[in-house]
Amino acid sequence: MTQLVFATGNPHKIREVREMLDGQFEVRGLRDIGCPEDLPETSPTIPGNALQKARYVFENFGVNCFSEDTGLEIEALGGEPGVRSARYAGDDRNPLANMQLVLKKLQGETNRKARFYTVVALILDGREHTFEGIAEGTIRHEPSGTGGFGYDPIFQPAGFGVTFAEMGEAEKNAISHRGQAVRKLIDFLKGLSA
Ligand code: ITT
């Protein structure tokens, strides 16, 4: 089975993506190649950060790999937290504090529109490819659900009455930003071997 390194330090992302690639590609983590899990991400954009993480691993470890960067973009906050999603409330990357800060900033706000934006960056034999995914939705007034990770308990995808954190993993993957981008990645990889 073709092996691919997923250049991420986030175990939740690995779990979600393994669920999708299972049986088709063997997904290895950074630990498997002895790479530190805190990858550089200093770009001001989501695509820039995705490419930066993949390039770091390709250049330092010489393996084909993909990475992804995701941001929650809230319309009433001018696109915040966006590229700062992981560290919105501070450098300790606390998901609860991040959610609380979002809810505080949206107090009294009737426009709750938001979207998750993901870019997957693949480096294959030195060539770079990117794949996008977007999930539209709204921000709830309080968290609900225990599944998923990050901002999932406050994000309700459009057309559904539950948050991502109230969905099963396969159900979230079927419609999520990351699910869309990873399916494009899978189609691309399958096209190469066809
Ligand atoms: P890597 O950079 O190592 O991949 P990370 O956790 O730092 O892992 P990001 O830089 O992409 O990931 O940060 C995005 C943050 O946005 C992440 O920490 C979560 O808080 C949040 N996030 C990403 N995907 C999410 C999802 O599917 N559902 C809810 N929140 C998500």
Boltz pocket constraint, residues with backbone or C-beta under 6 A from the ligand:
constraints:
  - pocket:
      binder: B
      contacts: [[A, 7], [A, 8], [A, 9], [A, 10], [A, 13], [A, 37], [A, 39], [A, 41], [A, 68], [A, 69], [A, 70], [A, 71], [A, 72], [A, 83], [A, 85], [A, 86], [A, 93], [A, 95], [A, 98], [A, 116], [A, 148], [A, 149], [A, 150], [A, 151], [A, 152], [A, 164], [A, 176], [A, 178]]
      max_distance: 6.0
